[in-house]
Amino acid sequence: MNEKSSGGSGLILAGGLSSRMGTDKAALLIGGKPLLLRLAEGMAREARDPIAISVADERREAAYRDLLRHSPVARQVRYVRDVYPGSGPLAGLHAGLSSLPPGYAFVMACDMPVLSAPLLRRMEAAVAGRERSGAAGPDVVFAPRQPFHALYHTRAAARIERALAAGDLRVMKLLGELDACEIDVSPEEAAVFFNLNTPEAYGAYLAQLDAEG
């Protein structure tokens, strides 16, 4: 049996417009399940509780509640709306981290179909290693150039809010200003950063799953 991660909360960023996909990415079916449900259930298996889902508006929240309504994971989920609407993923990151209990949140975008438990555990080990040395844990643990499938401490919400208030929506610039721990990933682990942004990417991912059996 695989060892579960050490816990903490989870955050799924689901406030985007899905403009390149042409339909809501969170509702894309993979193995008969909406992608958002697969992500939430994956986070629950890795002991993430509570799980926040950041949404743009009331209509999207209602749609996502409907997607999750038959799953036990629905009891762990809270929905949060952007305080800075129209401000991209930083707005969802800010809203989600602000709503969660103090500590680390595992953050994924709703168009990421792969959750790597081993990579998550290595990120948690990086936090533990920093703390064992007597230093404070980092604000964020992430892979090079990949701001999501990452661990963020909820204290980062204050810095994110300052960026949003200043109109600076650059996620990678934010990472450069936080106390960050960057970890290398193997070629196999790099697959977790695949995004379903377009119909072509979605089709290719489904074909890959079919080929893998």
C-alpha positions as CSV (number, residue, x, y, z in Angstrom):
1,M,0.0,0.0,0.0
2,N,1.3,3.5,-0.8
3,E,2.0,5.7,2.2
4,K,-0.4,8.7,2.3
5,S,0.9,12.2,2.6
6,S,0.9,13.9,5.9
7,G,-2.2,15.9,5.5
8,G,-3.1,19.6,5.2
9,S,-5.6,21.2,3.1
10,G,-6.2,21.3,-0.7
11,L,-7.1,24.0,-3.2
12,I,-8.3,23.6,-6.7
13,L,-8.3,26.7,-8.9
14,A,-11.4,26.6,-11.0
15,G,-12.2,30.2,-11.8
16,G,-10.9,30.4,-15.4
17,L,-13.0,31.0,-18.5
18,S,-11.9,27.9,-20.4
19,S,-11.9,30.0,-23.5
20,R,-9.4,27.9,-25.5
21,M,-11.3,24.7,-24.6
22,G,-14.6,26.1,-25.6
23,T,-16.4,24.3,-22.7
24,D,-15.8,24.2,-19.0
25,K,-12.6,22.2,-18.4
26,A,-13.7,21.2,-14.9
27,A,-16.6,19.2,-16.4
28,L,-14.5,17.3,-18.9
29,L,-15.0,13.5,-18.5
30,I,-12.1,11.3,-17.9
31,G,-12.9,7.7,-17.2
32,G,-16.5,8.6,-16.8
33,K,-15.9,11.2,-14.1
34,P,-15.7,15.0,-14.4
35,L,-12.2,16.2,-14.0
36,L,-13.0,18.4,-11.0
37,L,-14.4,15.3,-9.2
38,R,-11.3,13.3,-10.0
39,L,-9.1,16.0,-8.6
40,A,-11.1,16.4,-5.4
41,E,-11.2,12.7,-4.8
42,G,-7.5,12.4,-5.5
43,M,-6.8,15.2,-2.9
44,A,-9.1,13.4,-0.4
45,R,-7.1,10.2,-0.9
46,E,-4.0,12.1,0.0
47,A,-5.5,13.3,3.3
48,R,-6.2,16.8,2.2
49,D,-9.0,18.2,4.3
50,P,-10.7,20.6,3.9
51,I,-10.5,21.1,0.1
52,A,-11.3,24.5,-1.3
53,I,-12.5,25.1,-4.8
54,S,-12.1,28.7,-6.0
55,V,-14.8,29.8,-8.4
56,A,-15.5,32.9,-10.4
57,D,-19.2,33.4,-9.5
58,E,-22.4,31.9,-8.1
59,R,-23.4,30.2,-11.3
60,R,-20.1,28.3,-11.5
61,E,-20.3,27.3,-7.9
62,A,-23.8,25.8,-8.5
63,A,-22.5,23.9,-11.5
64,Y,-19.6,22.4,-9.5
65,R,-21.8,21.5,-6.5
66,D,-23.8,19.5,-9.0
67,L,-20.8,17.7,-10.4
68,L,-19.7,16.6,-6.9
69,R,-23.1,16.0,-5.3
70,H,-23.0,12.2,-5.4
71,S,-19.5,11.8,-4.1
72,P,-18.6,11.5,-0.4
73,V,-15.8,14.1,-1.1
74,A,-18.5,16.8,-1.3
75,R,-18.6,16.9,2.5
76,Q,-14.9,18.0,2.5
77,V,-15.3,20.7,-0.1
78,R,-15.8,24.4,0.5
79,Y,-16.4,26.9,-2.4
80,V,-14.7,30.3,-2.4
81,R,-15.3,33.2,-4.7
82,D,-12.6,35.6,-6.0
83,V,-12.3,38.8,-4.0
84,Y,-10.5,40.2,-7.1
85,P,-12.7,38.9,-10.0
86,G,-11.2,38.8,-13.4
87,S,-7.6,38.7,-12.1
88,G,-6.6,35.3,-13.2
89,P,-5.2,32.4,-11.1
90,L,-3.7,34.7,-8.5
91,A,-7.2,35.7,-7.5
92,G,-8.2,32.1,-7.0
93,L,-5.0,31.4,-5.1
94,H,-5.6,34.4,-2.8
95,A,-9.3,33.5,-2.2
96,G,-8.5,29.8,-1.5
97,L,-5.5,30.3,0.8
98,S,-7.4,33.0,2.7
99,S,-10.3,30.6,3.4
100,L,-8.2,27.6,4.6
101,P,-6.9,26.8,8.1
102,P,-3.3,28.0,8.8
103,G,-0.8,25.6,7.3
104,Y,0.1,24.2,3.9
105,A,-2.3,23.7,1.1
106,F,-1.7,21.5,-2.0
107,V,-2.7,23.6,-5.0
108,M,-3.7,22.3,-8.4
109,A,-5.4,23.9,-11.4
110,C,-8.7,22.3,-12.5
111,D,-7.2,21.5,-15.9
112,M,-4.4,19.3,-14.5
113,P,-5.5,15.6,-14.9
114,V,-2.6,14.0,-13.0
115,L,-2.0,14.1,-9.3
116,S,1.4,12.6,-8.3
117,A,1.3,11.3,-4.7
118,P,5.1,10.6,-4.7
119,L,5.9,14.1,-5.9
120,L,3.5,15.6,-3.3
121,R,5.3,13.6,-0.6
122,R,8.7,14.9,-1.8
123,M,7.4,18.4,-1.5
124,E,6.2,17.7,2.0
125,A,9.6,16.2,2.8
126,A,11.2,19.4,1.7
127,V,9.1,21.4,4.2
128,A,9.9,18.9,6.9
129,G,13.7,19.1,6.1
130,R,13.6,22.9,6.4
131,E,11.8,22.8,9.7
132,R,14.1,20.2,11.1
133,S,17.0,22.5,10.4
134,G,15.4,25.0,12.8
135,A,14.2,27.4,10.0
136,A,10.7,28.3,9.2
137,G,9.0,26.3,6.5
138,P,9.0,28.0,3.0
139,D,6.1,29.9,1.7
140,V,5.9,27.7,-1.3
141,V,7.4,24.4,-2.6
142,F,7.2,24.0,-6.4
143,A,8.9,22.5,-9.4
144,P,10.8,24.7,-11.9
145,R,8.5,27.0,-13.8
146,Q,5.4,25.2,-12.5
147,P,3.4,27.2,-10.0
148,F,0.7,24.6,-9.5
149,H,0.9,21.0,-8.3
150,A,2.7,22.8,-5.5
151,L,2.5,23.4,-1.8
152,Y,1.6,26.9,-0.6
153,H,1.5,28.1,3.0
154,T,-1.6,30.1,3.8
155,R,0.5,33.0,5.1
156,A,1.4,33.7,1.4
157,A,-2.2,35.0,1.0
158,A,-1.1,38.4,2.4
159,R,1.7,38.8,-0.2
160,I,-0.6,37.7,-3.0
161,E,-3.2,40.3,-1.9
162,R,-0.7,43.0,-2.2
163,A,0.2,42.0,-5.7
164,L,-3.5,41.9,-6.7
165,A,-4.2,45.3,-5.2
166,A,-1.3,46.7,-7.2
167,G,-2.6,45.1,-10.4
168,D,0.4,42.7,-10.7
169,L,-1.0,39.4,-11.8
170,R,2.2,37.6,-12.7
171,V,2.3,34.3,-10.9
172,M,6.0,33.6,-11.7
173,K,7.0,37.0,-10.4
174,L,5.2,36.2,-7.2
175,L,7.1,33.0,-6.8
176,G,10.3,34.9,-7.1
177,E,9.3,37.1,-4.2
178,L,8.1,34.4,-1.8
179,D,10.4,32.3,0.4
180,A,10.4,29.4,-2.0
181,C,11.8,25.9,-2.1
182,E,12.2,24.7,-5.7
183,I,12.6,20.9,-6.2
184,D,13.7,19.1,-9.3
185,V,11.4,16.6,-11.0
186,S,12.2,13.4,-12.9
187,P,11.0,13.1,-16.6
188,E,8.3,10.7,-15.3
189,E,7.1,13.2,-12.8
190,A,7.0,16.0,-15.4
191,A,3.8,14.4,-16.7
192,V,1.8,15.9,-13.8
193,F,2.2,19.4,-15.3
194,F,0.2,18.5,-18.5
195,N,-2.7,20.8,-18.9
196,L,-6.0,20.2,-20.7
197,N,-6.2,23.6,-22.3
198,T,-7.6,22.8,-25.7
199,P,-9.8,20.2,-27.4
200,E,-6.6,18.8,-29.0
201,A,-4.9,18.3,-25.7
202,Y,-8.0,16.7,-24.2
203,G,-8.2,14.3,-27.1
204,A,-4.5,13.4,-27.0
205,Y,-4.8,12.7,-23.2
206,L,-7.8,10.4,-23.7
207,A,-6.0,8.6,-26.5
208,Q,-3.0,8.2,-24.2
209,L,-5.2,6.6,-21.5
210,D,-6.7,4.3,-24.0
211,A,-3.3,3.2,-25.2
212,E,-2.2,2.5,-21.7
213,G,-5.2,0.3,-21.2
